[in-house]
């Protein structure tokens, strides 16, 4: 009976450690079904080595692990990161589980590691409950709302905007609803961008995509507008999603970009943020943690230390992604239109409210301003590119809910700009 309890305990500890071993593959891997092979293999190797005491088993197991990890990478369970970083992350991922096996091969060590992982998880829950009474994340959000309330030219936030989505073909993401789409159409305009295109701050009918759709409808065009915005996405993410979309001849694909590409190029010593810039799965996970827990919010802020610098490889990633997107759209017979987007720092003469927002952000505006001209020059070097950096300069009130997201009136100005400039690429009505 005592032996059975020990074996049961070993099995549980093996399962916990193997589950922990799955985390990097799930967060950084591109194919989940292949990524999960690694932790299953780790668990099997624990069981075999616990059952048999042959000395050579450890070496055989280690060799099998290394070969298996290499094969999995070759089969497509590779990091989703950019091309310039891929070799580094592939090598790290291949070495991770063999290292876990070496460290936790002994049952006693494995049980200690498993116990600490369980205690760490429970501790995080306790810390989150304790911090939730202070709610630092909510305090910061309230400060931004309070800031806008002190200026007459600040935009009014929409209370509980109506936001609906629908499934996206061949993608795990959902697509924001564009209202007033016609049943029959000759061509499409597909808007790709980050959160400023997804437009979670306004109801469906007030996104710039929906407003562009109504402008086409009112002018007699048989055009269908689609919102392919992805919160947090930069050009490297958008190009991956674009390749899952069938572009028809005569369709217009618009990339409204610049903000996330510049944010991703301004880096600090915050390892979490730098990884989130590179990996789609990790970005979704970390964003959820930061958005829904105060512990994650505080951790993210605590790691924001050190002097900000420019990541040249991130700029190269943007350039490669834009080139790939242009080639993909062109090969399908479509028209690719990259647009450099506006934000509060690009306004020639900021309003007092916008100045207050900028001043509240520390060194961040200076860092963005140091790289934005480079991103802008890159985008505007493409045929059919558009410059929207200063489309809000003549507004007497501010469209900015923060430094880059805008209200429905800001989206109205973006829609007018898009409609005016995209007509040249579409068939006459």
JOGIBEL-V483341 format. One record per residue. N is the residue number from 1. RES is the residue in one letter. OMEGA is omega in whole degrees, -180 to 180 (NA if undefined). Layout:
BEGIN
n = <N:N>
res = <RES:RES>
omega = <OMEGA:OMEGA>
END
This chain:
BEGIN
n = <1:2:3:4:5:6:7:8:9:10:11:12:13:14:15:16:17:18:19:20:21:22:23:24:25:26:27:28:29:30:31:32:33:34:35:36:37:38:39:40:41:42:43:44:45:46:47:48:49:50:51:52:53:54:55:56:57:58:59:60:61:62:63:64:65:66:67:68:69:70:71:72:73:74:75:76:77:78:79:80:81:82:83:84:85:86:87:88:89:90:91:92:93:94:95:96:97:98:99:100:101:102:103:104:105:106:107:108:109:110:111:112:113:114:115:116:117:118:119:120:121:122:123:124:125:126:127:128:129:130:131:132:133:134:135:136:137:138:139:140:141:142:143:144:145:146:147:148:149:150:151:152:153:154:155:156:157:158:159:160:161:162:163:164:165:166:167:168:169:170:171:172:173:174:175:176:177:178:179:180:181:182:183:184:185:186:187:188:189:190:191:192:193:194:195:196:197:198:199:200:201:202:203:204:205:206:207:208:209:210:211:212:213:214:215:216:217:218:219:220:221:222:223:224:225:226:227:228:229:230:231:232:233:234:235:236:237:238:239:240:241:242:243:244:245:246:247:248:249:250:251:252:253:254:255:256:257:258:259:260:261:262:263:264:265:266:267:268:269:270:271:272:273:274:275:276:277:278:279:280:281:282:283:284:285:286:287:288:289:290:291:292:293:294:295:296:297:298:299:300:301:302:303:304:305:306:307:308:309:310:311:312:313:314:315:316:317:318:319:320:321:322:323:324:325:326:327:328:329:330:331:332:333:334:335:336:337:338:339:340:341:342:343:344:345:346:347:348:349:350:351:352:353:354:355:356:357:358:359:360:361:362:363:364:365:366:367:368:369:370:371:372:373:374:375:376:377:378:379:380:381:382:383:384:385:386:387:388:389:390:391:392:393:394:395:396:397:398:399:400:401:402:403:404:405:406:407:408:409:410:411:412:413:414:415:416:417:418:419:420:421:422:423:424:425:426:427:428:429>
res = <X:X:X:X:X:X:X:X:X:X:X:X:X:X:X:X:X:X:X:X:X:X:X:X:X:X:X:X:X:X:X:X:X:X:X:X:X:X:X:X:X:X:X:X:X:X:X:X:X:X:X:X:X:X:X:X:X:X:X:X:X:X:X:X:X:X:X:X:X:X:X:X:X:X:X:X:X:X:X:X:X:X:X:X:X:X:X:X:X:X:X:X:X:X:X:X:X:X:X:X:X:X:X:X:X:X:X:X:X:X:X:X:X:X:X:X:X:X:X:X:X:X:X:X:X:X:X:X:X:X:X:X:X:X:X:X:X:X:X:X:X:X:X:X:X:X:X:X:X:X:X:X:X:X:X:X:X:X:X:X:X:X:X:X:X:X:X:X:X:X:X:X:X:X:X:X:X:X:X:X:X:X:X:X:X:X:X:X:X:X:X:X:X:X:X:X:X:X:X:X:X:X:X:X:X:X:X:X:X:X:X:X:X:X:X:X:X:X:X:X:X:X:X:X:X:X:X:X:X:X:X:X:X:X:X:X:X:X:X:X:X:X:X:X:X:X:X:X:X:X:X:X:X:X:X:X:X:X:X:X:X:X:X:X:X:X:X:X:X:X:X:X:X:X:X:X:X:X:X:X:X:X:X:X:X:X:X:X:X:X:X:X:X:X:X:X:X:X:X:X:X:X:X:X:X:X:X:X:X:X:X:X:X:X:X:X:X:X:X:X:X:X:X:X:X:X:X:X:X:X:X:X:X:X:X:X:X:X:X:X:X:X:X:X:X:X:X:X:X:X:X:X:X:X:X:X:X:X:X:X:X:X:X:X:X:X:X:X:X:X:X:X:X:X:X:X:X:X:X:X:X:X:X:X:X:X:X:X:X:X:X:X:X:X:X:X:X:X:X:X:X:X:X:X:X:X:X:X:X:X:X:X:X:X:X:X:X:X:X:X:X:X:X:X:X:X:X:X:X>
omega = <-179:178:179:179:180:179:178:180:179:180:179:-180:178:-180:-180:-180:177:176:176:179:180:-171:-179:-180:-180:-177:-174:-179:-179:-178:-174:-176:176:-179:-176:176:-176:179:176:178:178:179:179:-180:174:-177:-179:-178:177:-176:-178:-174:179:-176:-176:-178:-179:-180:177:180:-180:179:179:179:-177:179:-179:-180:178:180:-180:177:179:-178:177:178:-173:177:-179:-175:-175:-177:-176:180:-167:-177:180:-176:176:-179:179:-178:179:-176:-171:-176:173:178:177:180:-179:-177:-172:-179:178:-177:-177:180:-179:180:177:179:180:180:180:177:177:180:178:179:179:179:179:177:180:-180:180:179:-179:-177:-177:178:177:177:-179:-180:-180:179:-180:178:178:179:179:177:179:179:-179:-178:-177:-177:-178:-176:180:-179:176:180:176:-179:179:180:177:-174:177:180:177:-177:177:-177:175:-179:177:179:177:-175:180:-178:171:-176:173:178:-180:178:178:-177:180:-179:179:168:-176:-180:174:179:179:-177:179:174:176:170:180:-177:-178:178:-174:-174:-177:174:-180:177:179:-179:174:179:-179:178:176:179:-177:-179:175:179:173:-175:175:179:179:179:179:179:177:-178:178:-174:171:-174:-178:178:-178:-180:176:179:179:-178:177:-177:176:178:-180:178:-180:177:177:178:-177:171:173:-169:179:-176:-178:178:178:177:-179:-180:177:-172:174:178:180:-177:-179:-178:-179:177:-180:178:-171:-168:-175:-180:180:179:179:-179:-178:178:178:180:-177:-177:-172:178:176:178:178:179:179:179:180:179:-179:-179:178:-179:178:-179:177:180:-179:178:-176:-179:177:177:177:177:179:180:180:-179:179:179:179:180:179:-179:-179:-180:-180:179:178:180:179:179:-180:-178:174:-177:175:-170:178:168:-172:-178:-177:-180:-175:179:-177:172:-180:178:-179:176:178:177:-180:-178:-178:-173:175:-177:-174:180:180:180:179:-179:-180:-177:-176:178:179:177:180:180:179:-178:-177:175:-180:175:179:-179:-179:180:-179:-173:-172:-176:180:-172:-176:180:179:174:-177:175:-168:174:171:-176:-178:-180:-174:179:-176:178:174:177:177:178:177:-179:179:179:-179:-179:-179:-173:-178:-179:-177:-178:-176:180:178:-180:NA>
END
